[in-house]
Amino acid sequence: MRRSAMPPSRQVNLPSLEWKRVLLLLLLLGGMVLFASSDTFQSALAWLLAKAGPVIEAHPFWGAALFLLLSAFSAMLAFFSSAVLVPVAIHTWGEAVCVLLLWCGWMLGGAGAYVIARSWGRPVVRRLVSGELLGRYEERISRHSSFGLVLLFQLAVPSEIPGYVLGLARYGLRKYLRVLALAELPYAVGTVYLGSSLLEQRSLVLLALGALGIFFSAWALRALRKRLGP
């Protein structure tokens, strides 16, 4: 395993950099919560629900299929997110169905990223994700990596990265699908509860869930770095 050429001083300061990032994310979360509780945001959200809700109710199958497809794309492409549609999905189908659709969509997206990487290789993958992130993990994650390490990898890094890395590494598809199912379920549940808190204007719950997600992601990333080395 090749190690990076990071100077010792930067390795020592890495925990402080992680805490600064966590603090910045918490400040951003606080700003988002304040904005979400404003009359302007709530009016825009009510307008979106009033426009999108009846359309989806009139075409339930195609509405669910579209949400599933957009969720899959959000798990494959860094610049795309389906988060804005979660409140609409909750309003239309309820929390349980929304969790299921979101989870299945992310599973589909992860599997799609894996198949693209395994079938078409590195030249195509480099057009879809950051080459820096890809290179950072590609030399540390292999087809022989343990189930626990791959699960931690899936939990810690942006969702569009693991499928491509593991596809290039030719990690077992069945094992990867089990990792994907375990890792994406808590994020799907958390995302839907965040959306519900947003709809019901429960600012304290929204803040608490967001902070929990930030600390969990920071823990997972730090644990992954310990496993992989500096």
C-alpha positions in Angstrom: 0.0 0.0 0.0 1.5 3.3 -1.1 1.3 6.1 1.4 0.9 9.8 0.7 3.7 12.3 1.0 1.9 14.5 3.5 4.3 16.3 5.8 4.3 15.2 9.4 3.1 18.6 10.6 0.0 18.3 8.4 -0.7 14.8 9.7 -0.6 16.1 13.3 -3.0 18.9 12.5 -5.5 16.7 10.7 -7.9 16.2 13.7 -8.1 20.0 14.2 -8.9 20.4 10.5 -11.7 17.9 10.9 -13.1 19.7 13.8 -13.0 23.0 11.9 -14.9 21.4 9.1 -17.5 20.0 11.6 -17.8 23.5 13.1 -18.3 25.1 9.7 -21.0 22.5 8.8 -22.8 23.1 12.1 -22.8 26.9 11.4 -24.1 26.3 7.9 -26.8 24.0 9.4 -27.8 26.7 11.8 -28.2 29.2 8.9 -30.2 26.7 6.9 -32.5 26.0 9.9 -33.1 29.8 10.3 -33.8 30.2 6.6 -36.1 27.2 6.6 -38.2 28.7 9.3 -38.6 32.0 7.5 -41.9 33.0 5.9 -40.3 33.3 2.5 -39.0 29.7 2.4 -42.3 28.3 3.8 -44.3 30.2 1.2 -42.0 28.8 -1.6 -42.3 25.3 -0.2 -46.1 25.6 0.0 -46.2 26.7 -3.6 -44.0 23.7 -4.7 -46.2 21.3 -2.8 -49.4 22.8 -4.3 -48.0 22.5 -7.8 -46.2 19.2 -7.7 -48.6 17.2 -5.4 -51.6 17.1 -7.7 -49.5 16.1 -10.7 -47.9 13.2 -8.8 -51.3 12.1 -7.4 -52.7 12.1 -10.9 -49.8 9.9 -12.2 -48.7 7.9 -9.1 -46.7 5.2 -11.0 -44.8 7.6 -13.1 -44.3 10.0 -10.2 -42.8 7.2 -8.1 -40.7 6.0 -11.0 -39.3 9.5 -11.6 -38.5 10.0 -8.0 -36.7 6.6 -7.9 -34.7 7.5 -11.1 -33.7 10.9 -9.7 -32.6 9.4 -6.5 -30.5 6.9 -8.4 -28.8 9.8 -10.3 -28.1 11.6 -7.1 -26.1 8.5 -5.9 -24.1 8.5 -9.1 -23.3 12.2 -9.8 -21.8 14.6 -7.4 -23.5 17.7 -8.9 -27.0 16.2 -8.8 -29.2 15.9 -5.7 -32.8 14.8 -5.2 -33.1 16.3 -1.7 -35.3 19.1 -2.9 -38.0 16.5 -3.9 -38.0 14.7 -0.6 -40.6 17.1 1.0 -42.9 16.6 -2.0 -42.5 12.8 -1.8 -43.3 12.8 1.9 -46.3 15.0 1.3 -47.6 12.7 -1.5 -46.7 9.2 -0.3 -45.9 9.5 3.4 -42.7 8.8 5.3 -42.5 5.0 5.0 -43.0 4.9 1.2 -40.6 7.8 0.8 -37.9 6.0 2.8 -38.4 2.9 0.6 -38.2 4.8 -2.7 -35.2 6.8 -1.6 -33.4 3.7 -0.4 -34.2 1.7 -3.5 -33.1 4.7 -5.7 -29.8 5.0 -3.9 -29.3 1.2 -4.2 -30.0 1.4 -7.9 -27.6 4.4 -8.3 -24.8 2.6 -6.4 -25.2 -0.5 -8.5 -25.3 1.5 -11.7 -22.0 3.2 -10.7 -20.5 -0.2 -10.0 -21.6 -1.6 -13.4 -20.3 1.5 -15.3 -16.9 1.2 -13.6 -16.6 -2.5 -14.1 -17.8 -2.5 -17.7 -16.2 0.6 -19.2 -13.3 1.3 -16.8 -11.3 4.3 -15.7 -11.6 6.6 -18.7 -15.4 6.8 -18.4 -15.4 7.0 -14.6 -13.0 10.0 -14.6 -15.6 11.9 -16.6 -18.1 11.4 -13.9 -16.3 11.8 -10.6 -13.3 13.7 -9.2 -10.1 12.1 -10.3 -8.4 13.2 -7.0 -11.0 11.4 -4.8 -11.0 8.4 -7.1 -7.2 8.1 -7.0 -7.1 8.6 -3.2 -9.2 5.6 -2.5 -8.6 3.4 -5.5 -5.1 2.6 -4.3 -6.3 1.7 -0.8 -9.5 -0.3 -1.6 -9.2 -3.6 -3.4 -11.3 -6.6 -4.2 -9.8 -8.3 -1.2 -10.9 -5.5 1.3 -12.9 -6.8 4.2 -16.7 -6.3 4.4 -16.3 -4.1 7.5 -13.8 -1.8 5.7 -16.0 -1.5 2.6 -19.0 -0.7 4.8 -17.1 2.0 6.6 -15.9 3.3 3.2 -19.6 3.5 2.0 -20.6 5.3 5.1 -17.8 7.8 5.2 -17.3 9.2 1.7 -19.7 10.9 -0.8 -22.2 8.3 -2.1 -21.1 8.7 -5.8 -17.5 7.5 -5.0 -17.7 3.9 -3.6 -19.6 2.3 -6.5 -17.0 3.5 -9.0 -14.0 2.6 -6.9 -15.4 -0.9 -6.1 -16.4 -1.5 -9.7 -12.8 -0.7 -10.8 -11.4 -2.9 -8.1 -13.8 -5.7 -9.2 -15.1 -6.2 -5.7 -17.8 -8.8 -5.5 -21.2 -7.4 -6.7 -23.2 -9.4 -4.1 -21.1 -8.3 -1.2 -21.2 -4.7 -2.5 -25.0 -4.8 -2.7 -25.2 -6.0 0.9 -22.8 -3.1 1.9 -25.0 -0.7 0.0 -28.2 -1.9 1.6 -26.8 -1.5 5.1 -25.1 1.8 4.6 -27.8 3.7 2.7 -30.8 2.7 4.9 -29.9 4.9 7.9 -29.2 7.8 5.6 -32.5 7.3 3.8 -34.4 7.3 7.2 -32.5 10.4 8.4 -33.1 12.3 5.2 -36.9 11.6 5.3 -37.1 12.6 9.0 -35.2 15.8 8.1 -37.8 16.4 5.3 -40.7 15.8 7.8 -39.2 18.2 10.3 -38.9 20.8 7.5 -42.5 20.3 6.5 -43.8 20.5 10.1 -41.4 23.4 11.0 -39.8 21.6 13.9 -36.7 23.6 14.0 -35.1 22.0 17.0 -35.6 18.5 15.6 -34.2 19.6 12.3 -31.2 21.1 14.0 -30.6 18.0 16.2 -31.0 15.5 13.3 -28.7 17.6 11.1 -26.0 17.8 13.8 -26.3 14.0 14.4 -25.7 13.4 10.7 -22.7 15.7 10.7 -21.0 14.1 13.7 -21.8 10.6 12.4 -20.2 11.4 9.0 -17.2 13.0 10.7 -16.7 9.9 12.9 -17.0 7.5 9.9 -14.5 9.5 7.9 -12.0 9.6 10.8 -12.4 5.9 11.4 -11.9 5.2 7.7 -8.7 7.3 7.7 -7.4 5.3 10.7 -8.1 2.0 8.9 -6.5 3.2 5.6 -3.5 5.1 7.0 -2.5 8.7 6.4 
